[in-house]
């Protein structure tokens, strides 16, 4: 499965603002795994515009220096590959965008960006992106469904990448971060739903050895 990348370079930002994260991401857990688990783990990860009509929110961190500043709106759209869908949806367009920001104060802060989908021209027109389900034993790292380039500062050469990542589980927030000289946070959890309350939990405690992909 290949990521679809927006290759259009974004406009540089004003000199008074810097976006301080060059690796934004949004993760979708989508799983079908019947061995060695019983009952079968069947979780359809999705972006559903009927549930989040404004889109999924991504927090964008920034730093403003000198004086309060404004930021022009940004929007970028790519088409998700049919192979990245569970239902063969052949025209799912996904957009990463944020509205114009006015009077951002000096200092550090965040503003909201949004992920939305449009499948109005597809063979399955339901306003939903159903991510390809993955087997946790065959594809631990998942795949990138879409990737977008955004400006970091006033230098046109400085850009960041926002990725939509589909995984067969819930990644530890430091999954790919090296701490204490090693990659010690490779924990992957499964969502489990209580049939009585309808609430969804992780299947193991944070840091449990059962969730460590490097632990037999």
PyMOL CGO cylinders between C-alpha atoms (Angstrom):
from pymol import cmd
from pymol.cgo import CYLINDER

trace = [
    CYLINDER, 0.00, 0.00, 0.00, 1.49, 3.31, -1.04, 0.3, 1, 1, 1, 1, 1, 1,
    CYLINDER, 1.49, 3.31, -1.04, 0.98, 6.73, 0.50, 0.3, 1, 1, 1, 1, 1, 1,
    CYLINDER, 0.98, 6.73, 0.50, -0.35, 9.47, -1.73, 0.3, 1, 1, 1, 1, 1, 1,
    CYLINDER, -0.35, 9.47, -1.73, 1.63, 12.66, -1.21, 0.3, 1, 1, 1, 1, 1, 1,
    CYLINDER, 1.63, 12.66, -1.21, 0.71, 16.23, -1.91, 0.3, 1, 1, 1, 1, 1, 1,
    CYLINDER, 0.71, 16.23, -1.91, 3.75, 17.55, -3.76, 0.3, 1, 1, 1, 1, 1, 1,
    CYLINDER, 3.75, 17.55, -3.76, 2.60, 21.17, -4.02, 0.3, 1, 1, 1, 1, 1, 1,
    CYLINDER, 2.60, 21.17, -4.02, 4.84, 23.47, -2.00, 0.3, 1, 1, 1, 1, 1, 1,
    CYLINDER, 4.84, 23.47, -2.00, 2.95, 25.67, 0.47, 0.3, 1, 1, 1, 1, 1, 1,
    CYLINDER, 2.95, 25.67, 0.47, 3.33, 29.45, 0.69, 0.3, 1, 1, 1, 1, 1, 1,
    CYLINDER, 3.33, 29.45, 0.69, 5.88, 30.61, 3.30, 0.3, 1, 1, 1, 1, 1, 1,
    CYLINDER, 5.88, 30.61, 3.30, 4.58, 31.96, 6.61, 0.3, 1, 1, 1, 1, 1, 1,
    CYLINDER, 4.58, 31.96, 6.61, 5.05, 35.49, 7.97, 0.3, 1, 1, 1, 1, 1, 1,
    CYLINDER, 5.05, 35.49, 7.97, 8.48, 36.07, 9.52, 0.3, 1, 1, 1, 1, 1, 1,
    CYLINDER, 8.48, 36.07, 9.52, 6.94, 36.46, 12.99, 0.3, 1, 1, 1, 1, 1, 1,
    CYLINDER, 6.94, 36.46, 12.99, 5.60, 32.91, 13.30, 0.3, 1, 1, 1, 1, 1, 1,
    CYLINDER, 5.60, 32.91, 13.30, 7.12, 29.43, 13.25, 0.3, 1, 1, 1, 1, 1, 1,
    CYLINDER, 7.12, 29.43, 13.25, 5.22, 26.12, 13.32, 0.3, 1, 1, 1, 1, 1, 1,
    CYLINDER, 5.22, 26.12, 13.32, 7.28, 24.10, 15.78, 0.3, 1, 1, 1, 1, 1, 1,
    CYLINDER, 7.28, 24.10, 15.78, 6.38, 20.53, 14.77, 0.3, 1, 1, 1, 1, 1, 1,
    CYLINDER, 6.38, 20.53, 14.77, 7.61, 19.25, 11.40, 0.3, 1, 1, 1, 1, 1, 1,
    CYLINDER, 7.61, 19.25, 11.40, 5.99, 15.83, 11.85, 0.3, 1, 1, 1, 1, 1, 1,
    CYLINDER, 5.99, 15.83, 11.85, 2.27, 16.14, 12.52, 0.3, 1, 1, 1, 1, 1, 1,
    CYLINDER, 2.27, 16.14, 12.52, 0.18, 12.99, 12.29, 0.3, 1, 1, 1, 1, 1, 1,
    CYLINDER, 0.18, 12.99, 12.29, -3.29, 11.54, 12.69, 0.3, 1, 1, 1, 1, 1, 1,
    CYLINDER, -3.29, 11.54, 12.69, -3.54, 7.82, 13.51, 0.3, 1, 1, 1, 1, 1, 1,
    CYLINDER, -3.54, 7.82, 13.51, -6.39, 5.45, 12.64, 0.3, 1, 1, 1, 1, 1, 1,
    CYLINDER, -6.39, 5.45, 12.64, -6.55, 1.99, 14.24, 0.3, 1, 1, 1, 1, 1, 1,
    CYLINDER, -6.55, 1.99, 14.24, -8.08, -0.54, 11.83, 0.3, 1, 1, 1, 1, 1, 1,
    CYLINDER, -8.08, -0.54, 11.83, -7.80, -4.27, 12.58, 0.3, 1, 1, 1, 1, 1, 1,
    CYLINDER, -7.80, -4.27, 12.58, -8.94, -7.70, 11.42, 0.3, 1, 1, 1, 1, 1, 1,
    CYLINDER, -8.94, -7.70, 11.42, -7.07, -10.39, 13.33, 0.3, 1, 1, 1, 1, 1, 1,
    CYLINDER, -7.07, -10.39, 13.33, -8.43, -13.88, 13.96, 0.3, 1, 1, 1, 1, 1, 1,
    CYLINDER, -8.43, -13.88, 13.96, -5.30, -15.76, 15.03, 0.3, 1, 1, 1, 1, 1, 1,
    CYLINDER, -5.30, -15.76, 15.03, -4.25, -16.41, 17.71, 0.3, 1, 1, 1, 1, 1, 1,
    CYLINDER, -4.25, -16.41, 17.71, -7.05, -14.29, 19.16, 0.3, 1, 1, 1, 1, 1, 1,
    CYLINDER, -7.05, -14.29, 19.16, -10.51, -15.56, 20.00, 0.3, 1, 1, 1, 1, 1, 1,
    CYLINDER, -10.51, -15.56, 20.00, -12.94, -14.06, 19.38, 0.3, 1, 1, 1, 1, 1, 1,
    CYLINDER, -12.94, -14.06, 19.38, -11.73, -12.38, 16.21, 0.3, 1, 1, 1, 1, 1, 1,
    CYLINDER, -11.73, -12.38, 16.21, -10.63, -8.77, 16.64, 0.3, 1, 1, 1, 1, 1, 1,
    CYLINDER, -10.63, -8.77, 16.64, -12.56, -6.80, 14.04, 0.3, 1, 1, 1, 1, 1, 1,
    CYLINDER, -12.56, -6.80, 14.04, -12.27, -3.00, 14.34, 0.3, 1, 1, 1, 1, 1, 1,
    CYLINDER, -12.27, -3.00, 14.34, -13.14, -0.77, 11.38, 0.3, 1, 1, 1, 1, 1, 1,
    CYLINDER, -13.14, -0.77, 11.38, -11.03, 2.36, 11.62, 0.3, 1, 1, 1, 1, 1, 1,
    CYLINDER, -11.03, 2.36, 11.62, -12.55, 5.29, 9.79, 0.3, 1, 1, 1, 1, 1, 1,
    CYLINDER, -12.55, 5.29, 9.79, -13.01, 8.99, 9.27, 0.3, 1, 1, 1, 1, 1, 1,
    CYLINDER, -13.01, 8.99, 9.27, -16.77, 9.56, 9.36, 0.3, 1, 1, 1, 1, 1, 1,
    CYLINDER, -16.77, 9.56, 9.36, -18.03, 13.03, 8.44, 0.3, 1, 1, 1, 1, 1, 1,
    CYLINDER, -18.03, 13.03, 8.44, -21.44, 12.30, 9.98, 0.3, 1, 1, 1, 1, 1, 1,
    CYLINDER, -21.44, 12.30, 9.98, -19.76, 11.84, 13.37, 0.3, 1, 1, 1, 1, 1, 1,
    CYLINDER, -19.76, 11.84, 13.37, -17.29, 14.74, 13.09, 0.3, 1, 1, 1, 1, 1, 1,
    CYLINDER, -17.29, 14.74, 13.09, -18.89, 17.12, 10.53, 0.3, 1, 1, 1, 1, 1, 1,
    CYLINDER, -18.89, 17.12, 10.53, -16.14, 19.71, 11.01, 0.3, 1, 1, 1, 1, 1, 1,
    CYLINDER, -16.14, 19.71, 11.01, -13.46, 17.07, 10.53, 0.3, 1, 1, 1, 1, 1, 1,
    CYLINDER, -13.46, 17.07, 10.53, -10.89, 15.38, 12.75, 0.3, 1, 1, 1, 1, 1, 1,
    CYLINDER, -10.89, 15.38, 12.75, -8.82, 17.90, 14.71, 0.3, 1, 1, 1, 1, 1, 1,
    CYLINDER, -8.82, 17.90, 14.71, -5.02, 18.12, 14.62, 0.3, 1, 1, 1, 1, 1, 1,
    CYLINDER, -5.02, 18.12, 14.62, -3.35, 20.53, 17.04, 0.3, 1, 1, 1, 1, 1, 1,
    CYLINDER, -3.35, 20.53, 17.04, -0.67, 22.65, 15.34, 0.3, 1, 1, 1, 1, 1, 1,
    CYLINDER, -0.67, 22.65, 15.34, 1.95, 24.12, 17.74, 0.3, 1, 1, 1, 1, 1, 1,
    CYLINDER, 1.95, 24.12, 17.74, 3.49, 27.50, 16.96, 0.3, 1, 1, 1, 1, 1, 1,
    CYLINDER, 3.49, 27.50, 16.96, 5.71, 30.24, 18.34, 0.3, 1, 1, 1, 1, 1, 1,
    CYLINDER, 5.71, 30.24, 18.34, 5.11, 33.94, 17.65, 0.3, 1, 1, 1, 1, 1, 1,
    CYLINDER, 5.11, 33.94, 17.65, 7.88, 36.49, 18.21, 0.3, 1, 1, 1, 1, 1, 1,
    CYLINDER, 7.88, 36.49, 18.21, 7.99, 40.29, 18.05, 0.3, 1, 1, 1, 1, 1, 1,
    CYLINDER, 7.99, 40.29, 18.05, 4.30, 41.12, 17.92, 0.3, 1, 1, 1, 1, 1, 1,
    CYLINDER, 4.30, 41.12, 17.92, 0.92, 39.47, 17.48, 0.3, 1, 1, 1, 1, 1, 1,
    CYLINDER, 0.92, 39.47, 17.48, 0.50, 38.11, 13.97, 0.3, 1, 1, 1, 1, 1, 1,
    CYLINDER, 0.50, 38.11, 13.97, -2.05, 36.64, 11.57, 0.3, 1, 1, 1, 1, 1, 1,
    CYLINDER, -2.05, 36.64, 11.57, -1.82, 33.55, 9.41, 0.3, 1, 1, 1, 1, 1, 1,
    CYLINDER, -1.82, 33.55, 9.41, -3.47, 32.96, 6.05, 0.3, 1, 1, 1, 1, 1, 1,
    CYLINDER, -3.47, 32.96, 6.05, -5.71, 29.96, 5.56, 0.3, 1, 1, 1, 1, 1, 1,
    CYLINDER, -5.71, 29.96, 5.56, -4.11, 26.74, 4.26, 0.3, 1, 1, 1, 1, 1, 1,
    CYLINDER, -4.11, 26.74, 4.26, -5.69, 23.80, 2.47, 0.3, 1, 1, 1, 1, 1, 1,
    CYLINDER, -5.69, 23.80, 2.47, -4.34, 20.79, 0.62, 0.3, 1, 1, 1, 1, 1, 1,
    CYLINDER, -4.34, 20.79, 0.62, -6.17, 17.79, -0.85, 0.3, 1, 1, 1, 1, 1, 1,
    CYLINDER, -6.17, 17.79, -0.85, -5.05, 14.37, -2.06, 0.3, 1, 1, 1, 1, 1, 1,
    CYLINDER, -5.05, 14.37, -2.06, -6.89, 11.24, -3.17, 0.3, 1, 1, 1, 1, 1, 1,
    CYLINDER, -6.89, 11.24, -3.17, -6.51, 8.12, -1.03, 0.3, 1, 1, 1, 1, 1, 1,
    CYLINDER, -6.51, 8.12, -1.03, -5.57, 5.01, -3.01, 0.3, 1, 1, 1, 1, 1, 1,
    CYLINDER, -5.57, 5.01, -3.01, -8.35, 2.46, -3.40, 0.3, 1, 1, 1, 1, 1, 1,
    CYLINDER, -8.35, 2.46, -3.40, -5.95, -0.14, -1.97, 0.3, 1, 1, 1, 1, 1, 1,
    CYLINDER, -5.95, -0.14, -1.97, -5.88, 1.87, 1.26, 0.3, 1, 1, 1, 1, 1, 1,
    CYLINDER, -5.88, 1.87, 1.26, -9.64, 1.44, 1.74, 0.3, 1, 1, 1, 1, 1, 1,
    CYLINDER, -9.64, 1.44, 1.74, -11.46, -1.56, 3.20, 0.3, 1, 1, 1, 1, 1, 1,
    CYLINDER, -11.46, -1.56, 3.20, -14.50, -1.29, 0.96, 0.3, 1, 1, 1, 1, 1, 1,
    CYLINDER, -14.50, -1.29, 0.96, -12.94, -0.46, -2.43, 0.3, 1, 1, 1, 1, 1, 1,
    CYLINDER, -12.94, -0.46, -2.43, -13.98, 3.20, -2.31, 0.3, 1, 1, 1, 1, 1, 1,
    CYLINDER, -13.98, 3.20, -2.31, -12.38, 4.52, -5.50, 0.3, 1, 1, 1, 1, 1, 1,
    CYLINDER, -12.38, 4.52, -5.50, -12.51, 8.30, -5.02, 0.3, 1, 1, 1, 1, 1, 1,
    CYLINDER, -12.51, 8.30, -5.02, -11.92, 9.38, -1.43, 0.3, 1, 1, 1, 1, 1, 1,
    CYLINDER, -11.92, 9.38, -1.43, -10.41, 12.86, -1.35, 0.3, 1, 1, 1, 1, 1, 1,
    CYLINDER, -10.41, 12.86, -1.35, -8.88, 13.84, 1.98, 0.3, 1, 1, 1, 1, 1, 1,
    CYLINDER, -8.88, 13.84, 1.98, -8.09, 17.44, 2.90, 0.3, 1, 1, 1, 1, 1, 1,
    CYLINDER, -8.09, 17.44, 2.90, -5.75, 18.83, 5.54, 0.3, 1, 1, 1, 1, 1, 1,
    CYLINDER, -5.75, 18.83, 5.54, -6.50, 22.48, 6.25, 0.3, 1, 1, 1, 1, 1, 1,
    CYLINDER, -6.50, 22.48, 6.25, -6.68, 25.26, 8.77, 0.3, 1, 1, 1, 1, 1, 1,
    CYLINDER, -6.68, 25.26, 8.77, -8.65, 28.52, 8.63, 0.3, 1, 1, 1, 1, 1, 1,
    CYLINDER, -8.65, 28.52, 8.63, -7.05, 31.96, 8.73, 0.3, 1, 1, 1, 1, 1, 1,
    CYLINDER, -7.05, 31.96, 8.73, -5.67, 32.77, 12.18, 0.3, 1, 1, 1, 1, 1, 1,
    CYLINDER, -5.67, 32.77, 12.18, -5.93, 36.35, 13.42, 0.3, 1, 1, 1, 1, 1, 1,
    CYLINDER, -5.93, 36.35, 13.42, -4.05, 38.13, 16.21, 0.3, 1, 1, 1, 1, 1, 1,
    CYLINDER, -4.05, 38.13, 16.21, -2.04, 35.13, 17.41, 0.3, 1, 1, 1, 1, 1, 1,
    CYLINDER, -2.04, 35.13, 17.41, -0.31, 36.43, 20.57, 0.3, 1, 1, 1, 1, 1, 1,
    CYLINDER, -0.31, 36.43, 20.57, 3.41, 36.49, 21.19, 0.3, 1, 1, 1, 1, 1, 1,
    CYLINDER, 3.41, 36.49, 21.19, 4.64, 33.25, 22.70, 0.3, 1, 1, 1, 1, 1, 1,
    CYLINDER, 4.64, 33.25, 22.70, 3.83, 29.56, 22.30, 0.3, 1, 1, 1, 1, 1, 1,
    CYLINDER, 3.83, 29.56, 22.30, 0.42, 28.17, 21.50, 0.3, 1, 1, 1, 1, 1, 1,
    CYLINDER, 0.42, 28.17, 21.50, -1.60, 25.87, 19.26, 0.3, 1, 1, 1, 1, 1, 1,
    CYLINDER, -1.60, 25.87, 19.26, -4.36, 26.28, 16.72, 0.3, 1, 1, 1, 1, 1, 1,
    CYLINDER, -4.36, 26.28, 16.72, -6.72, 23.70, 15.22, 0.3, 1, 1, 1, 1, 1, 1,
    CYLINDER, -6.72, 23.70, 15.22, -6.23, 22.17, 11.79, 0.3, 1, 1, 1, 1, 1, 1,
    CYLINDER, -6.23, 22.17, 11.79, -8.74, 19.72, 10.32, 0.3, 1, 1, 1, 1, 1, 1,
    CYLINDER, -8.74, 19.72, 10.32, -8.82, 16.50, 8.34, 0.3, 1, 1, 1, 1, 1, 1,
    CYLINDER, -8.82, 16.50, 8.34, -11.94, 16.10, 6.20, 0.3, 1, 1, 1, 1, 1, 1,
    CYLINDER, -11.94, 16.10, 6.20, -12.93, 13.65, 3.49, 0.3, 1, 1, 1, 1, 1, 1,
    CYLINDER, -12.93, 13.65, 3.49, -15.10, 13.96, 0.39, 0.3, 1, 1, 1, 1, 1, 1,
    CYLINDER, -15.10, 13.96, 0.39, -16.20, 10.86, -1.53, 0.3, 1, 1, 1, 1, 1, 1,
    CYLINDER, -16.20, 10.86, -1.53, -19.08, 12.49, -3.42, 0.3, 1, 1, 1, 1, 1, 1,
    CYLINDER, -19.08, 12.49, -3.42, -17.74, 11.27, -6.79, 0.3, 1, 1, 1, 1, 1, 1,
    CYLINDER, -17.74, 11.27, -6.79, -16.86, 7.75, -5.65, 0.3, 1, 1, 1, 1, 1, 1,
    CYLINDER, -16.86, 7.75, -5.65, -18.59, 4.43, -6.18, 0.3, 1, 1, 1, 1, 1, 1,
    CYLINDER, -18.59, 4.43, -6.18, -19.49, 4.44, -2.47, 0.3, 1, 1, 1, 1, 1, 1,
    CYLINDER, -19.49, 4.44, -2.47, -20.87, 7.87, -1.63, 0.3, 1, 1, 1, 1, 1, 1,
    CYLINDER, -20.87, 7.87, -1.63, -21.40, 7.74, 2.14, 0.3, 1, 1, 1, 1, 1, 1,
    CYLINDER, -21.40, 7.74, 2.14, -19.11, 10.41, 3.57, 0.3, 1, 1, 1, 1, 1, 1,
    CYLINDER, -19.11, 10.41, 3.57, -16.86, 7.81, 5.20, 0.3, 1, 1, 1, 1, 1, 1,
    CYLINDER, -16.86, 7.81, 5.20, -13.27, 6.70, 4.69, 0.3, 1, 1, 1, 1, 1, 1,
    CYLINDER, -13.27, 6.70, 4.69, -13.06, 3.08, 5.88, 0.3, 1, 1, 1, 1, 1, 1,
    CYLINDER, -13.06, 3.08, 5.88, -9.36, 2.38, 6.35, 0.3, 1, 1, 1, 1, 1, 1,
    CYLINDER, -9.36, 2.38, 6.35, -7.91, -0.94, 5.21, 0.3, 1, 1, 1, 1, 1, 1,
    CYLINDER, -7.91, -0.94, 5.21, -8.01, -3.44, 8.09, 0.3, 1, 1, 1, 1, 1, 1,
    CYLINDER, -8.01, -3.44, 8.09, -4.64, -4.88, 9.05, 0.3, 1, 1, 1, 1, 1, 1,
    CYLINDER, -4.64, -4.88, 9.05, -3.46, -8.07, 10.76, 0.3, 1, 1, 1, 1, 1, 1,
    CYLINDER, -3.46, -8.07, 10.76, -1.36, -7.19, 13.78, 0.3, 1, 1, 1, 1, 1, 1,
    CYLINDER, -1.36, -7.19, 13.78, 1.04, -10.10, 13.12, 0.3, 1, 1, 1, 1, 1, 1,
    CYLINDER, 1.04, -10.10, 13.12, 1.64, -9.23, 9.47, 0.3, 1, 1, 1, 1, 1, 1,
    CYLINDER, 1.64, -9.23, 9.47, 1.83, -5.44, 9.57, 0.3, 1, 1, 1, 1, 1, 1,
    CYLINDER, 1.83, -5.44, 9.57, 2.81, -3.99, 12.95, 0.3, 1, 1, 1, 1, 1, 1,
    CYLINDER, 2.81, -3.99, 12.95, 3.94, -0.62, 11.60, 0.3, 1, 1, 1, 1, 1, 1,
    CYLINDER, 3.94, -0.62, 11.60, 0.87, 0.02, 9.43, 0.3, 1, 1, 1, 1, 1, 1,
    CYLINDER, 0.87, 0.02, 9.43, 0.93, 2.31, 6.40, 0.3, 1, 1, 1, 1, 1, 1,
    CYLINDER, 0.93, 2.31, 6.40, 0.65, 5.97, 5.45, 0.3, 1, 1, 1, 1, 1, 1,
    CYLINDER, 0.65, 5.97, 5.45, -2.67, 6.63, 3.71, 0.3, 1, 1, 1, 1, 1, 1,
    CYLINDER, -2.67, 6.63, 3.71, -1.93, 10.25, 2.82, 0.3, 1, 1, 1, 1, 1, 1,
    CYLINDER, -1.93, 10.25, 2.82, 0.78, 12.83, 3.35, 0.3, 1, 1, 1, 1, 1, 1,
    CYLINDER, 0.78, 12.83, 3.35, 0.67, 16.62, 3.17, 0.3, 1, 1, 1, 1, 1, 1,
    CYLINDER, 0.67, 16.62, 3.17, 3.38, 19.29, 3.05, 0.3, 1, 1, 1, 1, 1, 1,
    CYLINDER, 3.38, 19.29, 3.05, 2.95, 22.51, 5.05, 0.3, 1, 1, 1, 1, 1, 1,
    CYLINDER, 2.95, 22.51, 5.05, 5.13, 25.56, 5.66, 0.3, 1, 1, 1, 1, 1, 1,
    CYLINDER, 5.13, 25.56, 5.66, 7.10, 25.87, 8.90, 0.3, 1, 1, 1, 1, 1, 1,
    CYLINDER, 7.10, 25.87, 8.90, 8.32, 29.47, 8.63, 0.3, 1, 1, 1, 1, 1, 1,
    CYLINDER, 8.32, 29.47, 8.63, 9.13, 32.24, 6.14, 0.3, 1, 1, 1, 1, 1, 1,
    CYLINDER, 9.13, 32.24, 6.14, 11.72, 30.12, 4.30, 0.3, 1, 1, 1, 1, 1, 1,
    CYLINDER, 11.72, 30.12, 4.30, 10.06, 28.34, 1.37, 0.3, 1, 1, 1, 1, 1, 1,
    CYLINDER, 10.06, 28.34, 1.37, 12.52, 25.46, 1.74, 0.3, 1, 1, 1, 1, 1, 1,
    CYLINDER, 12.52, 25.46, 1.74, 11.47, 24.70, 5.32, 0.3, 1, 1, 1, 1, 1, 1,
    CYLINDER, 11.47, 24.70, 5.32, 8.43, 22.43, 5.32, 0.3, 1, 1, 1, 1, 1, 1,
    CYLINDER, 8.43, 22.43, 5.32, 6.81, 19.86, 7.56, 0.3, 1, 1, 1, 1, 1, 1,
    CYLINDER, 6.81, 19.86, 7.56, 4.80, 16.74, 6.78, 0.3, 1, 1, 1, 1, 1, 1,
    CYLINDER, 4.80, 16.74, 6.78, 1.38, 15.80, 8.12, 0.3, 1, 1, 1, 1, 1, 1,
    CYLINDER, 1.38, 15.80, 8.12, 0.64, 12.09, 7.70, 0.3, 1, 1, 1, 1, 1, 1,
    CYLINDER, 0.64, 12.09, 7.70, -2.49, 10.00, 8.07, 0.3, 1, 1, 1, 1, 1, 1,
    CYLINDER, -2.49, 10.00, 8.07, -1.24, 6.72, 9.52, 0.3, 1, 1, 1, 1, 1, 1,
    CYLINDER, -1.24, 6.72, 9.52, -3.29, 3.51, 9.57, 0.3, 1, 1, 1, 1, 1, 1,
    CYLINDER, -3.29, 3.51, 9.57, -2.13, 0.94, 12.14, 0.3, 1, 1, 1, 1, 1, 1,
    CYLINDER, -2.13, 0.94, 12.14, -3.43, -2.40, 13.47, 0.3, 1, 1, 1, 1, 1, 1,
    CYLINDER, -3.43, -2.40, 13.47, -3.69, -0.99, 16.99, 0.3, 1, 1, 1, 1, 1, 1,
    CYLINDER, -3.69, -0.99, 16.99, -3.08, 2.09, 19.13, 0.3, 1, 1, 1, 1, 1, 1,
    CYLINDER, -3.08, 2.09, 19.13, 0.54, 3.26, 19.13, 0.3, 1, 1, 1, 1, 1, 1,
    CYLINDER, 0.54, 3.26, 19.13, 2.29, 4.52, 22.26, 0.3, 1, 1, 1, 1, 1, 1,
    CYLINDER, 2.29, 4.52, 22.26, 2.67, 8.27, 21.84, 0.3, 1, 1, 1, 1, 1, 1,
    CYLINDER, 2.67, 8.27, 21.84, 6.49, 7.79, 21.84, 0.3, 1, 1, 1, 1, 1, 1,
    CYLINDER, 6.49, 7.79, 21.84, 6.42, 4.68, 19.60, 0.3, 1, 1, 1, 1, 1, 1,
    CYLINDER, 6.42, 4.68, 19.60, 9.18, 5.87, 17.23, 0.3, 1, 1, 1, 1, 1, 1,
    CYLINDER, 9.18, 5.87, 17.23, 11.03, 8.16, 19.65, 0.3, 1, 1, 1, 1, 1, 1,
    CYLINDER, 11.03, 8.16, 19.65, 14.44, 7.16, 21.04, 0.3, 1, 1, 1, 1, 1, 1,
    CYLINDER, 14.44, 7.16, 21.04, 14.77, 7.77, 24.78, 0.3, 1, 1, 1, 1, 1, 1,
    CYLINDER, 14.77, 7.77, 24.78, 17.67, 6.77, 27.04, 0.3, 1, 1, 1, 1, 1, 1,
    CYLINDER, 17.67, 6.77, 27.04, 19.56, 5.83, 23.87, 0.3, 1, 1, 1, 1, 1, 1,
    CYLINDER, 19.56, 5.83, 23.87, 17.07, 3.15, 22.79, 0.3, 1, 1, 1, 1, 1, 1,
    CYLINDER, 17.07, 3.15, 22.79, 13.62, 2.81, 21.28, 0.3, 1, 1, 1, 1, 1, 1,
    CYLINDER, 13.62, 2.81, 21.28, 11.92, 1.71, 24.50, 0.3, 1, 1, 1, 1, 1, 1,
    CYLINDER, 11.92, 1.71, 24.50, 8.33, 2.73, 23.77, 0.3, 1, 1, 1, 1, 1, 1,
    CYLINDER, 8.33, 2.73, 23.77, 7.34, 0.26, 21.05, 0.3, 1, 1, 1, 1, 1, 1,
    CYLINDER, 7.34, 0.26, 21.05, 3.98, -0.51, 22.64, 0.3, 1, 1, 1, 1, 1, 1,
    CYLINDER, 3.98, -0.51, 22.64, 0.96, -1.35, 20.50, 0.3, 1, 1, 1, 1, 1, 1,
    CYLINDER, 0.96, -1.35, 20.50, -2.45, -1.64, 22.15, 0.3, 1, 1, 1, 1, 1, 1,
    CYLINDER, -2.45, -1.64, 22.15, -5.77, -2.99, 20.91, 0.3, 1, 1, 1, 1, 1, 1,
    CYLINDER, -5.77, -2.99, 20.91, -9.11, -1.23, 21.46, 0.3, 1, 1, 1, 1, 1, 1,
    CYLINDER, -9.11, -1.23, 21.46, -11.63, -3.35, 23.34, 0.3, 1, 1, 1, 1, 1, 1,
    CYLINDER, -11.63, -3.35, 23.34, -15.25, -2.33, 23.90, 0.3, 1, 1, 1, 1, 1, 1,
    CYLINDER, -15.25, -2.33, 23.90, -17.25, -3.20, 27.01, 0.3, 1, 1, 1, 1, 1, 1,
    CYLINDER, -17.25, -3.20, 27.01, -20.50, -4.71, 25.64, 0.3, 1, 1, 1, 1, 1, 1,
    CYLINDER, -20.50, -4.71, 25.64, -22.48, -3.44, 28.64, 0.3, 1, 1, 1, 1, 1, 1,
    CYLINDER, -22.48, -3.44, 28.64, -21.29, 0.18, 28.84, 0.3, 1, 1, 1, 1, 1, 1,
    CYLINDER, -21.29, 0.18, 28.84, -20.21, 0.66, 25.22, 0.3, 1, 1, 1, 1, 1, 1,
    CYLINDER, -20.21, 0.66, 25.22, -16.99, 2.30, 26.42, 0.3, 1, 1, 1, 1, 1, 1,
    CYLINDER, -16.99, 2.30, 26.42, -13.74, 1.51, 24.61, 0.3, 1, 1, 1, 1, 1, 1,
    CYLINDER, -13.74, 1.51, 24.61, -10.49, 0.82, 26.49, 0.3, 1, 1, 1, 1, 1, 1,
    CYLINDER, -10.49, 0.82, 26.49, -6.95, -0.35, 25.81, 0.3, 1, 1, 1, 1, 1, 1,
    CYLINDER, -6.95, -0.35, 25.81, -6.58, -4.10, 26.18, 0.3, 1, 1, 1, 1, 1, 1,
    CYLINDER, -6.58, -4.10, 26.18, -3.49, -3.77, 28.41, 0.3, 1, 1, 1, 1, 1, 1,
    CYLINDER, -3.49, -3.77, 28.41, -2.08, -1.29, 30.89, 0.3, 1, 1, 1, 1, 1, 1,
    CYLINDER, -2.08, -1.29, 30.89, 0.32, 1.32, 29.52, 0.3, 1, 1, 1, 1, 1, 1,
    CYLINDER, 0.32, 1.32, 29.52, 3.78, -0.22, 29.30, 0.3, 1, 1, 1, 1, 1, 1,
    CYLINDER, 3.78, -0.22, 29.30, 2.61, -3.81, 29.74, 0.3, 1, 1, 1, 1, 1, 1,
    CYLINDER, 2.61, -3.81, 29.74, 5.00, -6.41, 28.29, 0.3, 1, 1, 1, 1, 1, 1,
    CYLINDER, 5.00, -6.41, 28.29, 2.10, -7.95, 26.38, 0.3, 1, 1, 1, 1, 1, 1,
    CYLINDER, 2.10, -7.95, 26.38, 1.88, -4.68, 24.41, 0.3, 1, 1, 1, 1, 1, 1,
    CYLINDER, 1.88, -4.68, 24.41, 5.63, -4.51, 23.65, 0.3, 1, 1, 1, 1, 1, 1,
    CYLINDER, 5.63, -4.51, 23.65, 6.17, -5.50, 19.99, 0.3, 1, 1, 1, 1, 1, 1,
    CYLINDER, 6.17, -5.50, 19.99, 9.79, -6.45, 20.81, 0.3, 1, 1, 1, 1, 1, 1,
    CYLINDER, 9.79, -6.45, 20.81, 8.77, -8.81, 23.60, 0.3, 1, 1, 1, 1, 1, 1,
    CYLINDER, 8.77, -8.81, 23.60, 8.08, -12.45, 22.67, 0.3, 1, 1, 1, 1, 1, 1,
]
cmd.load_cgo(trace, "trace")
